[in-house]
Amino acid sequence: MYFHVILFAFAEGVSASQADDALRALGGLRTRIPMIRAYHFGRNDADNPHNGRFSHCFVMAFDSKADRYAYQNHPLHLAFIRTRLDPMLADSAVLDFTDMDDTK
C-alpha cells in the first residue's frame, strides 16, 4: 500500500467548518477517481503540544506509487486543487510513503 499524507494550514478567515467541507469534498473524488483506495481526514487534536501550525490532515491510500501519480495528474484532482483548495491554503506539508510494516 502507498500512502499520501498532507497537513494543511488554512488561510486566515477560513473557518474550521469551511476547511472540513473542502476536505470532505476532496474525499468525494474517490467515487470518480478509481485509483484512490481509502481516504481519511480530520482536524488536528489541539491538546497535543507538538501540533504545530497545521489544523487539518488527510491520508489517502493507493495500491502503488504509480496509482498515486495517476491520481495527482488526474484532471478532476487538478481542477479541484486549483479552484477549491489552493485559494483556501496558507501552507501545506506532504509526505508520501510505502507501508513498510511487515507484521501483517
DRENTORRO-406245 format. One line per 4 residues: number of its first residue (from 0); for each residue y, x, z of C-alpha. Coordinates in steps of 0.001 Angstrom, whole numbers, always signed. Layout:
<recs>
NUM = Y/X/Z ~ ...;
</recs>
This chain:
<recs>
0 = +0/+0/+0 ~ +3510/+1211/-817 ~ +6455/+100/+1329 ~ +10157/-250/+517;
4 = +12416/-448/+3593 ~ +16175/-974/+3549 ~ +18556/-1069/+6502 ~ +21858/-2878/+5994;
8 = +25345/-2730/+7475 ~ +27245/-5697/+6126 ~ +30950/-5606/+5359 ~ +33499/-6840/+7834;
12 = +33859/-10586/+7507 ~ +30218/-11182/+6504 ~ +28627/-13299/+9230 ~ +25098/-12773/+10502;
16 = +24229/-16147/+9023 ~ +25539/-15136/+5588 ~ +23555/-11899/+5779 ~ +20424/-13841/+6786;
20 = +20895/-16197/+3839 ~ +21262/-13322/+1379 ~ +18114/-11587/+2627 ~ +16200/-14862/+2646;
24 = +17245/-15371/-992 ~ +16165/-11813/-1814 ~ +12742/-12629/-399 ~ +12633/-15630/-2686;
28 = +12335/-13225/-5598 ~ +8697/-12675/-4624 ~ +7872/-16005/-6284 ~ +9385/-14735/-9535;
32 = +8564/-11000/-9453 ~ +4785/-10656/-9115 ~ +4758/-7002/-8010 ~ +6066/-7958/-4538;
36 = +3010/-8357/-2279 ~ +4828/-9057/+1006 ~ +8378/-9418/+2280 ~ +9722/-9463/+5825;
40 = +13320/-9340/+7009 ~ +15270/-9743/+10191 ~ +18179/-8808/+12388 ~ +18251/-5622/+14392;
44 = +17259/-6183/+18019 ~ +20572/-5285/+19636 ~ +19093/-4288/+23009 ~ +17738/-1027/+21608;
48 = +20232/+1755/+22425 ~ +19309/+3601/+19202 ~ +20046/+736/+16825 ~ +22934/+2462/+15053;
52 = +25308/+627/+12768 ~ +22699/-1359/+10845 ~ +22387/-5062/+11604 ~ +19597/-6184/+9251;
56 = +16487/-4798/+7601 ~ +13810/-5777/+5155 ~ +10378/-4410/+4332 ~ +8652/-5062/+1028;
60 = +5066/-4158/+229 ~ +3722/-3228/-3186 ~ +336/-2116/-4431 ~ +1796/+1136/-5746;
64 = +4921/+3191/-6297 ~ +4805/+2136/-9943 ~ +4990/-1518/-8881 ~ +7997/-762/-6647;
68 = +9656/+998/-9570 ~ +8980/-2008/-11837 ~ +10496/-4308/-9184 ~ +13592/-2158/-8824;
72 = +14191/-2292/-12565 ~ +13339/-5964/-12963 ~ +16301/-7935/-14430 ~ +16145/-10580/-11677;
76 = +16332/-7924/-8961 ~ +19169/-6067/-10682 ~ +21178/-9267/-11132 ~ +20642/-10280/-7505;
80 = +21800/-6905/-6198 ~ +24833/-6800/-8484 ~ +26052/-10345/-7920 ~ +24876/-11287/-4437;
84 = +24051/-8327/-2210 ~ +26278/-5406/-3226 ~ +29540/-7352/-2664 ~ +28467/-8012/+942;
88 = +27484/-4470/+1956 ~ +29312/-1735/+3812 ~ +26319/+641/+3922 ~ +22578/+825/+3490;
92 = +19728/+3270/+4001 ~ +16481/+3262/+2019 ~ +13059/+4591/+2929 ~ +10036/+4300/+655;
96 = +6593/+5413/+1776 ~ +2883/+5201/+1137 ~ +832/+3880/+4055 ~ -980/+6894/+5488;
100 = -2834/+5010/+8220 ~ -6464/+5891/+7650 ~ -7708/+3888/+10639 ~ -8018/+695/+8607;
</recs>
